[in-house]
């Protein structure tokens, strides 16, 4: 079935970041969002280990391994970048100074609960800074595949994995749709090649309509 690539999901999420917004991107897939800032807009990226206003990844061989993000990936610095203690970094998060946090997910519920860690041999062993981000950032969005590798819904009526945060996610960008959360899943955009019935069959809770559903148009990136 037709679906977006990870890069295309990240591109779509990047289009909703306002110019000058203070943004934290989760480790892994969400870091890709930084590549796709729209022309004329520039976000200020924050990383939990203590950098504000870092830039693109350096060219291979030009890394300075004293300059890394929370995912231990090499970064560059933009003019005006600053460094600070780990505790000060989380004071920024908990104090409500971030405009947006974009995270990955194992599961998201229709009430906005997020599960992005798990237990067991293949799980992410601890919740980490995500539990601070989901309740400290002014807006929390998730980017994710619509279903798991074995075809099970990731958007559910109720999460079954350990929760990262309760009623914290307000928008989900998936491989098939853009969905707002306001105590229920509200479908805003979907791929033109996927019918509403097909999308509903891939979703573990009812999709609600509130106005027209737009086509999810994303370039090749």
Buried (B, 14 or more C-beta within 10 A) or exposed (E): EEBBEBBBBBBBBBEBBEEEBBBBBBBEBBBBBBEBBEEEEBBBBBBBBBBBBBBEBBEEEEBEEEBBBBBEBBBBBBEEBEEBEEEEBBEBBEEEBBBBBBBBBBBBBBBBBBBBBBEEEEEBEEBBBBBBBBBBBEBBBBBBBBBEEEEEBBBBBEBEBBBBBBBBBBBBBBBBBBBBBEEBBBBBBBBEEBEEEBBBEBBBBEBBEEEEBEEBEBEEB
